[in-house]
Amino acid sequence: MRISELQQKDVVSVADGKKLGPISDIDINVKTGMIESIIIQGNGNWKGWFSKGGEITIPWKDLVKIGNDVILVRGQILQDTIEST
């Protein structure tokens, strides 16, 4: 799968079914060649350790499934951080 194919998919939280947005970038570990996380361009309302300048960083381990049209992510981590702010 190519990065451009990933960028065409919507990222959706399995916790609440909310669409988080499309992938704007990925973070790759140059030593291992493995994807560390995906980066989503957020709407600016997200706060917490996973957001920076309107970007949401989701660790690769939190991806549940990559489907034909969507990427499902564990949303509980996002929810806990949002509720604590």
C-alpha positions as semicolon CSV with decimal commas, in nm:
position;residue;x (nm);y (nm);z (nm)
1;M;0,000;0,000;0,000
2;R;0,124;0,346;-0,087
3;I;0,113;0,655;0,135
4;S;-0,112;0,824;-0,119
5;E;-0,363;0,541;-0,075
6;L;-0,361;0,589;0,303
7;Q;-0,418;0,963;0,262
8;Q;-0,740;0,899;0,070
9;K;-0,899;0,714;0,363
10;D;-1,094;0,878;0,646
11;V;-0,975;0,808;1,001
12;V;-1,261;0,710;1,234
13;S;-1,262;0,648;1,610
14;V;-1,414;0,312;1,707
15;A;-1,506;0,449;2,051
16;D;-1,763;0,700;1,928
17;G;-1,772;0,668;1,549
18;K;-1,645;1,023;1,498
19;K;-1,456;1,106;1,182
20;L;-1,118;1,248;1,287
21;G;-1,009;1,353;0,941
22;P;-0,773;1,237;0,668
23;I;-0,409;1,146;0,717
24;S;-0,185;1,442;0,640
25;D;0,149;1,274;0,716
26;I;0,315;0,971;0,870
27;D;0,607;0,937;1,111
28;I;0,860;0,671;1,010
29;N;1,142;0,535;1,226
30;V;1,439;0,569;0,990
31;K;1,639;0,300;1,172
32;T;1,373;0,030;1,147
33;G;1,177;0,156;0,846
34;M;0,855;0,101;1,040
35;I;0,566;0,348;1,064
36;E;0,555;0,491;1,418
37;S;0,239;0,699;1,389
38;I;-0,007;0,867;1,158
39;I;-0,068;1,240;1,168
40;I;-0,411;1,388;1,108
41;Q;-0,475;1,754;1,037
42;G;-0,714;1,840;1,319
43;N;-0,965;2,120;1,345
44;G;-0,774;2,303;1,618
45;N;-1,013;2,201;1,898
46;W;-0,808;1,899;2,003
47;K;-0,588;1,937;2,309
48;G;-0,343;1,707;2,482
49;W;-0,017;1,522;2,433
50;F;-0,115;1,392;2,092
51;S;-0,187;1,727;1,932
52;K;0,053;1,993;1,814
53;G;-0,047;2,297;1,614
54;G;-0,379;2,147;1,506
55;E;-0,225;1,808;1,424
56;I;-0,334;1,485;1,591
57;T;-0,069;1,214;1,624
58;I;-0,202;0,859;1,660
59;P;0,049;0,582;1,737
60;W;0,051;0,300;1,481
61;K;-0,032;0,050;1,757
62;D;-0,368;0,225;1,803
63;L;-0,484;0,149;1,449
64;V;-0,747;-0,124;1,463
65;K;-0,808;-0,187;1,094
66;I;-0,728;-0,038;0,757
67;G;-1,030;-0,091;0,535
68;N;-1,114;0,001;0,177
69;D;-1,249;0,346;0,267
70;V;-1,163;0,408;0,633
71;I;-0,896;0,354;0,895
72;L;-1,037;0,259;1,235
73;V;-0,845;0,374;1,543
74;R;-0,886;0,312;1,912
75;G;-1,059;0,628;2,025
76;Q;-1,042;0,573;2,399
77;I;-0,698;0,729;2,424
78;L;-0,828;1,035;2,243
79;Q;-1,141;1,051;2,462
80;D;-0,947;1,027;2,790
81;T;-0,718;1,311;2,685
82;I;-1,002;1,532;2,565
83;E;-1,207;1,481;2,882
84;S;-0,910;1,568;3,106
85;T;-0,858;1,911;2,943
